[in-house]
Amino acid sequence: MISSSASVASRNRSNWYQSRQKVDYNRQILAEGLANLTGGFFQSLPGSGSLTRSAINFQAGAVTRFSGIVAAAAVSVALLLFAPLLHYIPQAALAGLLLITAVRLVDYRRLIDTVKASRYDAGLVFITALTGVIIDLDKAVLLGIGLSVLLFVPRAAKLKASELIVTPERVVRERIPGDLVDPSAVIYDLEGELFFGAAPDLDRYLETLEERVRTNAAKFVVLRLKRVRHPDAVCVERLLRFVREQQEHGLTVLLAGVRPDTLTVLRNMGLQRWLPAEQVFPEEDTEYSATLKAVRYARTKLAVDSTHPISTNAINHHPNPVLYYLV
């Protein structure tokens, strides 16, 4: 049912490519489920979509859903009036009709683009197609969905981290080799899915950050969480453990750009026990960036050594320095 609707929706009679029709899969499944549930009380046969019937109907020029009623009526009349004659139609002719319909359903342009896109997409196409030929279409669809999930998880678990700096021009940007850094404050940006699969990467980045803090005797750490998504208890627990340990050792941790969903999970797991509200900078749709607010807060609180080149040029001893954001 879903495969037939998706195939027809992606077609265009003029060039067989992208008709831009939208299919609400949830609505379609709900409607058919309710229809079969209701029909069960009246001893009716279950109804479903058919890839071949839908394709033939569409290729014959059907435009609206009323075409399904017309097709059903035509089949009923043929069976009632011409059943003895239909018996003599060769099955090979019907098989040929189905083969022609199947060939017309293949979107060669999209298939080529998918295979050329990446080895990940090409592998899914070949495995799913081979399963459909050797076994059946239902198993092929289920296998394709399962493989997509299994292959997506390792890719989604790639958490990235980068260090940000404040340049002498008061610009907050990603650090590149050769940049001088302010040893008193470290700014780290995390990006990716913050779920259990990313826990090993998160541990590795936090250990690197902790070593960096110890080496430079930093006073502040700004963790930018604007680009992390879908946090779960596993990763949030590790993050809170890092916050707790660093706070106990006298380091001030600031959380910047915290999205609403991330902030909710953090608070549910006890963030307020380790960080006061002033050290959390939620991501808000305001004039000023939450990351810039956190950096300004850290540099205002620090007793900056005026002999340090970054400190002298970056804030100019101004209590509320103007910072620019290029991340």
VOBA-1610 file (N, C-alpha, C; in pm, whole numbers, padded with zeros to 5 digits, always signed):
BEGIN
Met+00083-00120+00000Met+00000+00000+00000Met+00087+00126+00000Ile+00180+00133+00096Ile+00266+00250+00106Ile+00357+00259-00014Ser+00411+00144-00058Ser+00502+00145-00172Ser+00431+00190-00299Ser+00305+00146-00318Ser+00232+00185-00439Ser+00200+00334-00437Ser+00158+00386-00323Ser+00125+00529-00316Ser+00250+00615-00334Ala+00363+00573-00275Ala+00486+00649-00290Ala+00534+00647-00434Ser+00521+00532-00500Ser+00565+00521-00639Ser+00481+00608-00731Val+00350+00604-00714Val+00262+00684-00799Val+00280+00833-00770Ala+00300+00868-00642Ala+00313+01009-00606Ala+00438+01072-00664Ser+00540+00992-00688Ser+00666+01046-00741Ser+00669+01052-00892Arg+00556+01017-00956Arg+00553+01013-01102Arg+00488+01136-01162Asn+00522+01161-01286Asn+00461+01267-01365Asn+00442+01214-01506Arg+00323+01228-01559Arg+00296+01167-01689Arg+00377+01231-01802Ser+00420+01355-01782Ser+00492+01423-01890Ser+00634+01373-01904Asn+00702+01355-01788Asn+00841+01310-01797Asn+00873+01197-01699Trp+00769+01141-01636Trp+00788+01031-01541Trp+00884+01068-01429Tyr+00882+01190-01382Tyr+00976+01228-01278Tyr+00918+01340-01191Gln+00905+01314-01062Gln+00869+01414-00963Gln+00742+01492-00993Ser+00627+01435-00960Ser+00502+01508-00978Ser+00473+01601-00860Arg+00556+01594-00754Arg+00543+01681-00637Arg+00413+01658-00560Gln+00352+01542-00579Gln+00235+01510-00499Gln+00279+01471-00358Lys+00198+01507-00260Lys+00230+01478-00120Lys+00142+01365-00071Val+00203+01273+00000Val+00131+01158+00055Val+00144+01162+00207Asp+00031+01161+00276Asp+00029+01155+00422Asp+00019+01007+00460Tyr+00133+00945+00487Tyr+00135+00801+00513Tyr+00056+00765+00640Asn+00066+00847+00743Asn-00007+00818+00866Asn-00158+00820+00842Arg-00201+00918+00765Arg-00345+00928+00736Arg-00391+00809+00653Gln-00309+00767+00557Gln-00347+00654+00473Gln-00356+00524+00552Ile-00256+00501+00637Ile-00257+00379+00718Ile-00373+00380+00817Leu-00400+00495+00878Leu-00510+00505+00973Leu-00643+00479+00904Ala-00661+00537+00784Ala-00787+00518+00712Ala-00809+00372+00675Glu-00706+00308+00623Glu-00723+00168+00584Glu-00741+00078+00705Gly-00670+00110+00814Gly-00687+00030+00936Gly-00827+00040+00992Leu-00881+00162+00996Leu-01018+00179+01045Leu-01119+00112+00953Ala-01095+00118+00822Ala-01187+00054+00727Ala-01189-00097+00747Asn-01072-00158+00763Asn-01066-00303+00784Asn-01123-00343+00919Leu-01099-00256+01020Leu-01154-00286+01152Leu-01306-00282+01150Thr-01360-00182+01083Thr-01506-00172+01073Thr-01563-00285+00988Gly-01495-00316+00877Gly-01544-00424+00791Gly-01542-00559+00857Gly-01454-00576+00957Gly-01450-00705+01027Gly-01577-00737+01100Phe-01654-00635+01139Phe-01780-00660+01209Phe-01891-00701+01112Phe-01866-00691+00983Phe-01968-00724+00883Phe-01920-00835+00789Gln-01817-00909+00833Gln-01766-01024+00759Gln-01718-00987+00619Ser-01664-00869+00604Ser-01613-00827+00474Ser-01467-00869+00459Leu-01423-00879+00335Leu-01284-00913+00308Leu-01195-00792+00338Pro-01074-00815+00387Pro-00984-00701+00414Pro-00943-00633+00285Gly-00931-00503+00291Gly-00889-00425+00176Gly-00747-00376+00191Ser-00681-00355+00079Ser-00544-00306+00081Ser-00511-00244-00054Gly-00400-00174-00058Gly-00354-00120-00184Gly-00279-00226-00264Ser-00266-00203-00390Ser-00195-00296-00478Ser-00103-00218-00570Leu+00023-00255-00571Leu+00118-00184-00655Leu+00083-00197-00802Thr+00046-00319-00846Thr+00016-00340-00988Thr-00115-00273-01027Arg-00219-00289-00945Arg-00348-00229-00978Arg-00339-00077-00981Ser-00272-00019-00881Ser-00258+00126-00877Ser-00177+00177-00996Ala-00071+00106-01030Ala+00013+00149-01142Ala-00062+00143-01274Ile-00136+00033-01297Ile-00213+00021-01421Ile-00320+00128-01428Asn-00384+00153-01316Asn-00488+00255-01311Asn-00429+00393-01343Phe-00315+00422-01285Phe-00251+00551-01309Phe-00205+00564-01454Gln-00142+00458-01506Gln-00092+00463-01643Gln-00206+00469-01745Ala-00326+00427-01704Ala-00441+00435-01794Ala-00501+00575-01797Gly-00451+00666-01713Gly-00498+00804-01716Gly-00579+00845-01595Ala-00583+00763-01491Ala-00660+00798-01372Ala-00600+00921-01304Val-00689+01005-01248Val-00644+01129-01185Val-00691+01137-01039Thr-00817+01100-01013Thr-00873+01112-00878Thr-00897+00974-00819Arg-00935+00974-00690Arg-00962+00847-00621Arg-01089+00781-00673Phe-01173+00857-00742Phe-01295+00798-00798Phe-01260+00693-00904Ser-01140+00700-00958Ser-01099+00600-01058Ser-01097+00460-00999Gly-01069+00449-00867Gly-01072+00317-00804Gly-01211+00257-00805Ile-01313+00342-00786Ile-01451+00293-00791Ile-01487+00249-00933Val-01443+00327-01032Val-01469+00292-01172Val-01403+00160-01206Ala-01278+00142-01161Ala-01207+00017-01189Ala-01277-00101-01124Ala-01321-00083-00998Ala-01392-00191-00929Ala-01522-00226-00999Ala-01594-00124-01045Ala-01720-00148-01116Ala-01695-00221-01247Ala-01590-00183-01319Ala-01559-00249-01446Ala-01523-00395-01425Val-01445-00424-01320Val-01409-00563-01291Val-01533-00643-01253Ser-01621-00582-01176Ser-01744-00652-01136Ser-01830-00686-01257Val-01847-00591-01347Val-01926-00616-01467Val-01861-00724-01553Ala-01730-00719-01567Ala-01660-00820-01647Ala-01677-00959-01588Leu-01670-00970-01456Leu-01683-01101-01393Leu-01827-01153-01404Leu-01925-01065-01392Leu-02063-01110-01395Leu-02111-01144-01536Leu-02064-01070-01636Leu-02115-01088-01772Leu-02022-01169-01862Phe-01892-01160-01837Phe-01798-01223-01931Phe-01705-01323-01864Ala-01745-01375-01749Ala-01659-01470-01678Ala-01623-01591-01763Pro-01716-01652-01837Pro-01676-01768-01920Pro-01573-01731-02027Leu-01584-01613-02082Leu-01487-01572-02184Leu-01351-01535-02124Leu-01355-01473-02005Leu-01229-01436-01940Leu-01145-01557-01904His-01213-01670-01891His-01141-01793-01858His-01038-01828-01965Tyr-01062-01783-02090Tyr-00973-01820-02200Tyr-00858-01720-02221Ile-00851-01618-02138Ile-00738-01524-02151Ile-00611-01595-02103Pro-00509-01602-02185Pro-00385-01672-02144Pro-00322-01601-02023Gln-00278-01683-01928Gln-00212-01625-01811Gln-00081-01557-01850Ala-00021-01605-01958Ala+00104-01543-02003Ala+00080-01398-02046Ala-00038-01372-02103Ala-00071-01234-02143Ala-00086-01144-02021Leu-00151-01198-01917Leu-00163-01121-01794Leu-00027-01097-01730Ala+00058-01199-01733Ala+00193-01184-01679Ala+00272-01078-01757Gly+00256-01077-01889Gly+00324-00977-01970Gly+00278-00836-01937Leu+00147-00822-01913Leu+00093-00692-01876Leu+00153-00644-01744Leu+00167-00736-01648Leu+00227-00701-01519Leu+00374-00664-01535Leu+00444-00735-01624Leu+00585-00703-01646Leu+00602-00565-01707Ile+00516-00533-01804Ile+00524-00400-01866Ile+00495-00292-01761Thr+00396-00316-01677Thr+00364-00221-01571Thr+00481-00204-01475Ala+00545-00316-01439Ala+00658-00310-01346Ala+00775-00232-01406Val+00801-00254-01534Val+00911-00182-01600Val+00884-00033-01601Arg+00760+00005-01626Arg+00726+00147-01628Arg+00735+00211-01490Leu+00726+00129-01386Leu+00736+00183-01250Leu+00879+00216-01211Val+00976+00160-01278Val+01116+00183-01243Val+01156+00325-01284Asp+01198+00402-01186Asp+01245+00539-01211Asp+01395+00532-01232Tyr+01436+00516-01357Tyr+01578+00493-01386Tyr+01665+00612-01348Arg+01614+00732-01368Arg+01695+00849-01334Arg+01722+00856-01185Arg+01618+00836-01105Arg+01637+00838-00961Arg+01721+00720-00914Leu+01705+00605-00977Leu+01783+00487-00940Leu+01932+00513-00964Ile+01965+00570-01077Ile+02105+00599-01107Ile+02162+00702-01009Asp+02082+00805-00981Asp+02128+00906-00886Asp+02151+00846-00748Thr+02064+00756-00705Thr+02078+00694-00574Thr+02202+00607-00566Val+02226+00528-00670Val+02344+00441-00671Val+02472+00522-00674Lys+02471+00634-00744Lys+02590+00718-00755Lys+02612+00805-00632Ala+02509+00822-00550Ala+02520+00914-00436Ala+02626+00869-00337Ser+02622+00744-00293Ser+02720+00693-00196Ser+02712+00541-00195Arg+02815+00478-00142Arg+02815+00332-00129Arg+02707+00285-00032Tyr+02676+00370+00066Tyr+02569+00338+00161Tyr+02436+00322+00088Asp+02402+00420+00003Asp+02275+00413-00072Asp+02278+00301-00175Ala+02392+00285-00244Ala+02402+00180-00345Ala+02386+00042-00283Gly+02446+00020-00167Gly+02433-00109-00100Gly+02291-00140-00061Leu+02219-00040-00010Leu+02079-00061+00026Leu+01995-00095-00097Val+02021-00027-00208Val+01945-00053-00331Val+01966-00195-00378Phe+02091-00239-00386Phe+02120-00372-00439Phe+02068-00483-00346Ile+02086-00466-00217Ile+02040-00569-00123Ile+01888-00578-00124Thr+01820-00464-00123Thr+01674-00464-00125Thr+01621-00523-00255Ala+01680-00484-00368Ala+01635-00536-00497Ala+01659-00686-00507Leu+01774-00732-00461Leu+01806-00875-00467Leu+01711-00955-00379Thr+01680-00902-00262Thr+01585-00971-00173Thr+01446-00977-00236Gly+01404-00869-00302Gly+01274-00869-00367Gly+01264-00970-00478Val+01374-00993-00551Val+01372-01091-00661Val+01379-01233-00608Ile+01466-01257-00511Ile+01488-01394-00461Ile+01376-01437-00367Ile+01333-01348-00277Ile+01233-01387-00176Ile+01097-01328-00214Asp+01066-01210-00162Asp+00942-01141-00201Asp+00953-00994-00163Leu+00855-00917-00208Leu+00861-00772-00191Leu+00848-00732-00045Asp+00761-00800+00030Asp+00742-00764+00171Asp+00872-00778+00249Lys+00941-00892+00230Lys+01068-00913+00300Lys+01171-00810+00257Ala+01169-00773+00130Ala+01266-00675+00081Ala+01245-00540+00147Val+01119-00498+00162Val+01090-00370+00226Val+01133-00373+00372Leu+01099-00479+00444Leu+01136-00490+00585Leu+01288-00494+00601Leu+01355-00567+00513Leu+01501-00573+00520Leu+01563-00436+00493Gly+01509-00366+00394Gly+01561-00233+00364Gly+01545-00137+00481Ile+01429-00142+00548Ile+01407-00056+00664Ile+01503-00093+00777Gly+01518-00225+00802Gly+01608-00269+00909Gly+01752-00228+00884Leu+01799-00246+00761Leu+01936-00208+00728Leu+01956-00058+00738Ser+01855+00019+00698Ser+01866+00164+00708Ser+01884+00208+00852Val+01808+00146+00942Val+01820+00180+01084Val+01956+00139+01138Leu+01999+00016+01107Leu+02127-00034+01158Leu+02245+00048+01106Leu+02239+00090+00983Leu+02349+00167+00926Leu+02344+00314+00966Phe+02224+00362+01000Phe+02212+00502+01038Phe+02266+00528+01178Val+02248+00432+01268Val+02289+00455+01407Val+02437+00487+01420Pro+02529+00409+01359Pro+02671+00446+01372Pro+02703+00582+01311Arg+02635+00617+01203Arg+02660+00747+01141Arg+02608+00860+01228Ala+02492+00840+01290Ala+02435+00944+01376Ala+02513+00958+01506Ala+02587+00854+01545Ala+02659+00856+01673Ala+02791+00931+01665Lys+02822+00990+01552Lys+02948+01063+01537Lys+02933+01203+01595Leu+02971+01218+01720Leu+02968+01348+01786Leu+03097+01423+01754Lys+03085+01551+01723Lys+03201+01633+01688Lys+03223+01740+01794Ala+03347+01779+01808Ala+03382+01884+01903Ala+03489+01973+01842Ser+03483+02100+01870Ser+03583+02194+01822Ser+03602+02303+01926Glu+03721+02359+01928Glu+03751+02465+02023Glu+03728+02601+01957Leu+03669+02691+02032Leu+03648+02828+01986Leu+03741+02922+02061Ile+03773+03033+01999Ile+03857+03134+02063Ile+03797+03272+02041Val+03845+03365+02120Val+03814+03506+02100Val+03938+03571+02042Thr+03930+03619+01921Thr+04046+03678+01853Thr+04073+03819+01907Pro+04192+03873+01878Pro+04219+04012+01918Pro+04118+04111+01862Glu+04049+04074+01753Glu+03946+04163+01695Glu+03810+04143+01760Arg+03808+04068+01873Arg+03685+04041+01948Arg+03587+03954+01869Val+03638+03867+01785Val+03555+03776+01707Val+03564+03637+01769Val+03448+03577+01796Val+03443+03440+01847Val+03431+03347+01727Arg+03531+03264+01707Arg+03531+03174+01593Arg+03606+03046+01630Glu+03602+02949+01536Glu+03671+02822+01560Glu+03823+02842+01555Arg+03891+02775+01645Arg+04037+02788+01652Arg+04102+02714+01536Ile+04203+02776+01478Ile+04283+02714+01373Ile+04427+02707+01421Pro+04508+02617+01363Pro+04648+02605+01407Pro+04720+02739+01402Gly+04792+02766+01509Gly+04867+02891+01517Gly+04799+02999+01596Asp+04670+02982+01628Asp+04598+03083+01706Asp+04645+03081+01851Leu+04662+03199+01908Leu+04688+03210+02051Leu+04556+03193+02126Val+04564+03135+02242Val+04443+03111+02321Val+04459+03175+02458Asp+04347+03203+02517Asp+04344+03254+02653Asp+04343+03135+02748Pro+04452+03113+02825Pro+04456+02994+02910Pro+04355+02996+03024Ser+04301+03110+03056Ser+04209+03118+03169Ser+04067+03075+03136Ala+04032+03070+03006Ala+03897+03032+02966Ala+03903+02946+02841Val+03835+02833+02844Val+03831+02740+02732Val+03687+02734+02680Ile+03671+02747+02549Ile+03539+02745+02487Ile+03533+02623+02395Tyr+03440+02533+02423Tyr+03426+02410+02345Tyr+03287+02403+02284Asp+03282+02363+02158Asp+03156+02350+02086Asp+03131+02203+02054Leu+03017+02150+02097Leu+02978+02012+02067Leu+02870+02013+01960Glu+02876+01916+01870Glu+02780+01909+01761Glu+02746+01764+01729Gly+02617+01732+01723Gly+02574+01598+01685Gly+02459+01549+01770Glu+02425+01422+01749Glu+02318+01358+01826Glu+02371+01317+01962Leu+02309+01365+02069Leu+02357+01339+02204Leu+02278+01222+02265Phe+02288+01104+02200Phe+02220+00986+02252Phe+02326+00881+02287Phe+02281+00767+02337Phe+02372+00669+02394Phe+02481+00625+02297Gly+02451+00625+02167Gly+02552+00583+02071Gly+02671+00677+02064Ala+02651+00803+02105Ala+02758+00902+02101Ala+02833+00911+02233Ala+02798+00827+02330Ala+02862+00834+02462Ala+03014+00814+02456Pro+03068+00717+02379Pro+03215+00704+02373Pro+03284+00830+02321Asp+03228+00892+02217Asp+03286+01016+02165Asp+03278+01127+02269Leu+03165+01137+02339Leu+03149+01240+02441Leu+03251+01221+02553Asp+03271+01098+02597Asp+03371+01071+02700Asp+03510+01113+02655Arg+03542+01082+02530Arg+03675+01117+02479Arg+03694+01268+02474Tyr+03593+01341+02430Tyr+03605+01487+02422Tyr+03613+01549+02561Leu+03535+01498+02655Leu+03539+01552+02790Leu+03672+01523+02858Glu+03729+01406+02832Glu+03862+01376+02888Glu+03968+01469+02829Thr+03960+01495+02699Thr+04053+01590+02637Thr+04036+01729+02695Leu+03911+01770+02714Leu+03885+01902+02771Leu+03935+01910+02915Glu+03916+01804+02992Glu+03963+01803+03130Glu+04115+01812+03137Glu+04184+01740+03047Glu+04330+01748+03043Glu+04376+01888+03004Arg+04307+01948+02910Arg+04340+02084+02867Arg+04322+02182+02983Val+04218+02166+03060Val+04190+02255+03172Val+04300+02242+03278Arg+04340+02117+03307Arg+04445+02096+03407Arg+04578+02154+03360Thr+04608+02137+03232Thr+04736+02184+03180Thr+04747+02336+03185Asn+04639+02405+03149Asn+04641+02552+03143Asn+04593+02619+03271Ala+04551+02537+03368Ala+04496+02594+03493Ala+04385+02693+03463Ala+04293+02653+03378Ala+04184+02741+03337Ala+04088+02764+03453Lys+04021+02876+03448Lys+03923+02911+03550Lys+03780+02893+03502Phe+03760+02904+03370Phe+03626+02894+03313Phe+03627+02798+03195Val+03519+02723+03181Val+03493+02642+03063Val+03355+02676+03011Val+03348+02713+02884Val+03220+02741+02819Val+03189+02625+02725Leu+03084+02550+02756Leu+03041+02440+02671Leu+02923+02488+02586Arg+02944+02492+02456Arg+02839+02536+02365Arg+02758+02413+02321Leu+02630+02411+02356Leu+02544+02296+02329Leu+02436+02326+02226Lys+02454+02433+02151Lys+02350+02474+02056Lys+02328+02369+01948Arg+02433+02297+01910Arg+02425+02205+01797Arg+02408+02059+01839Val+02381+02032+01963Val+02353+01895+02005Val+02202+01874+02003Arg+02162+01753+01966Arg+02019+01723+01949Arg+01984+01590+02015His+01858+01577+02051His+01801+01453+02102His+01882+01394+02217Pro+01901+01467+02324Pro+01979+01415+02438Pro+01903+01303+02509Asp+01977+01207+02559Asp+01917+01102+02642Asp+01991+01094+02774Ala+01942+01006+02862Ala+01993+01000+02999Ala+02140+00960+03003Val+02184+00874+02910Val+02322+00825+02913Val+02421+00939+02894Cys+02404+01017+02789Cys+02497+01126+02760Cys+02480+01241+02859Val+02358+01271+02898Val+02337+01380+02994Val+02400+01345+03128Glu+02396+01219+03168Glu+02459+01178+03293Glu+02610+01202+03288Arg+02673+01169+03176Arg+02816+01193+03161Arg+02849+01342+03162Leu+02763+01419+03098Leu+02785+01563+03095Leu+02771+01624+03234Leu+02671+01582+03309Leu+02653+01633+03444Leu+02765+01588+03537Arg+02816+01468+03514Arg+02928+01421+03597Arg+03050+01509+03574Phe+03076+01546+03447Phe+03186+01635+03417Phe+03166+01770+03484Val+03043+01824+03475Val+03014+01953+03538Val+03036+01946+03688Arg+02987+01839+03750Arg+02999+01825+03895Arg+03146+01817+03938Glu+03223+01734+03869Glu+03364+01716+03906Glu+03443+01845+03887Gln+03418+01917+03778Gln+03493+02041+03755Gln+03452+02150+03853Gln+03327+02157+03886Gln+03283+02255+03985Gln+03345+02226+04122Glu+03356+02099+04156Glu+03417+02062+04284Glu+03565+02096+04289His+03631+02101+04174His+03773+02136+04168His+03795+02285+04148Gly+03691+02365+04161Gly+03705+02509+04154Gly+03693+02569+04016Leu+03660+02488+03915Leu+03643+02539+03780Leu+03497+02581+03759Thr+03476+02694+03696Thr+03341+02742+03667Thr+03301+02697+03527Val+03193+02619+03518Val+03144+02568+03391Val+03022+02648+03350Leu+03023+02695+03226Leu+02910+02768+03170Leu+02853+02687+03054Leu+02722+02670+03050Leu+02654+02601+02941Leu+02588+02705+02853Ala+02629+02711+02727Ala+02583+02816+02637Ala+02501+02757+02522Gly+02402+02833+02478Gly+02323+02791+02363Gly+02242+02667+02388Val+02195+02646+02512Val+02123+02524+02547Val+01983+02528+02486Arg+01952+02429+02403Arg+01821+02423+02339Arg+01716+02381+02442Pro+01588+02414+02417Pro+01483+02383+02515Pro+01475+02235+02552Asp+01484+02144+02452Asp+01474+02002+02485Asp+01592+01956+02568Thr+01712+02007+02536Thr+01831+01970+02614Thr+01821+02026+02755Leu+01774+02148+02767Leu+01761+02209+02899Leu+01661+02134+02986Thr+01553+02086+02926Thr+01454+02010+03001Thr+01513+01882+03058Val+01589+01808+02975Val+01652+01684+03023Val+01754+01714+03131Leu+01834+01819+03113Leu+01934+01855+03212Leu+01869+01887+03346Arg+01761+01962+03343Arg+01694+01997+03468Arg+01627+01877+03531Asn+01571+01789+03449Asn+01508+01668+03504Asn+01609+01579+03574Met+01735+01586+03532Met+01839+01502+03592Met+01922+01576+03695Gly+01877+01693+03739Gly+01939+01758+03854Gly+02045+01861+03823Leu+02036+01927+03709Leu+02138+02028+03675Leu+02145+02138+03779Gln+02030+02178+03835Gln+02026+02289+03928Gln+02104+02261+04057Arg+02134+02134+04085Arg+02212+02102+04205Arg+02359+02140+04188Trp+02404+02153+04063Trp+02547+02176+04039Trp+02574+02310+03973Leu+02479+02364+03902Leu+02500+02492+03835Leu+02390+02589+03873Pro+02426+02709+03918Pro+02323+02811+03939Pro+02267+02859+03806Ala+02153+02920+03810Ala+02086+02962+03687Ala+02169+03059+03606Glu+02252+03142+03672Glu+02329+03242+03600Glu+02441+03181+03515Gln+02471+03052+03536Gln+02575+02986+03458Gln+02519+02904+03343Val+02390+02914+03320Val+02325+02846+03209Val+02266+02953+03117Phe+02302+02946+02990Phe+02259+03047+02893Phe+02176+02977+02784Pro+02044+02975+02800Pro+01959+02905+02702Pro+01964+02974+02566Glu+01939+02896+02462Glu+01931+02951+02327Glu+01797+03020+02310Glu+01800+03150+02291Glu+01678+03228+02281Glu+01680+03308+02152Asp+01562+03335+02102Asp+01550+03414+01979Asp+01553+03563+02017Thr+01672+03609+02055Thr+01689+03748+02094Thr+01800+03811+02012Glu+01829+03933+02043Glu+01929+04006+01965Glu+02069+03954+01988Tyr+02096+03902+02108Tyr+02231+03861+02143Tyr+02241+03710+02152Ser+02352+03658+02104Ser+02375+03514+02107Ser+02402+03468+02250Ala+02350+03348+02282Ala+02375+03292+02414Ala+02523+03262+02435Thr+02592+03222+02329Thr+02735+03194+02340Thr+02812+03321+02372Leu+02778+03430+02307Leu+02845+03557+02335Leu+02817+03602+02478Lys+02696+03578+02525Lys+02663+03612+02664Lys+02751+03534+02761Ala+02770+03404+02732Ala+02850+03321+02821Ala+02997+03365+02819Val+03049+03392+02700Val+03188+03438+02690Val+03206+03571+02761Arg+03110+03661+02743Arg+03118+03791+02810Arg+03111+03774+02961Tyr+03028+03683+03006Tyr+03016+03657+03150Tyr+03150+03608+03206Ala+03213+03512+03137Ala+03340+03457+03184Ala+03447+03564+03188Arg+03456+03644+03084Arg+03563+03743+03077Arg+03538+03861+03170Thr+03416+03885+03206Thr+03386+03988+03304Thr+03425+03941+03444Lys+03403+03812+03473Lys+03432+03757+03605Lys+03581+03734+03628Leu+03655+03715+03522Leu+03796+03681+03536Leu+03879+03802+03581Ala+03973+03772+03665Ala+04075+03872+03695Ala+04184+03853+03591Val+04171+03920+03474Val+04255+03893+03360Val+04392+03955+03380Asp+04494+03877+03343Asp+04630+03925+03346Asp+04651+04019+03228Ser+04678+04145+03253Ser+04689+04244+03147Ser+04808+04222+03056Thr+04904+04137+03098Thr+05021+04111+03014Thr+04995+04005+02910His+04879+03933+02922His+04850+03827+02826His+04799+03891+02696Pro+04857+03857+02580Pro+04822+03925+02456Pro+04676+03912+02419Ile+04620+03793+02434Ile+04480+03774+02398Ile+04389+03853+02491Ser+04423+03850+02621Ser+04341+03921+02718Ser+04343+04070+02691Thr+04461+04125+02665Thr+04474+04268+02644Thr+04401+04313+02519Asn+04418+04241+02409Asn+04359+04283+02283Asn+04211+04248+02272Ala+04170+04139+02336Ala+04034+04089+02315Ala+03928+04166+02393Ile+03962+04209+02515Ile+03857+04275+02594Ile+03891+04420+02627Asn+04019+04458+02615Asn+04059+04597+02640Asn+04013+04647+02777His+04006+04553+02874His+03970+04588+03011His+03832+04652+03022His+03749+04627+02924His+03613+04684+02927His+03522+04587+02999Pro+03440+04631+03094Pro+03355+04538+03170Pro+03248+04471+03087Asn+03210+04529+02974Asn+03106+04469+02890Asn+03152+04476+02744Pro+03253+04394+02706Pro+03313+04406+02574Pro+03215+04369+02463Val+03234+04433+02348Val+03155+04401+02230Val+03221+04285+02158Leu+03146+04175+02140Leu+03199+04059+02074Leu+03120+04032+01947Tyr+03187+03972+01850Tyr+03124+03937+01725Tyr+03129+03786+01707Tyr+03032+03734+01638Tyr+03007+03591+01636Tyr+03016+03540+01493Leu+03115+03451+01467Leu+03131+03396+01333Leu+03127+03243+01332Val+03067+03184+01433Val+03061+03037+01438Val+02942+02989+01355
//
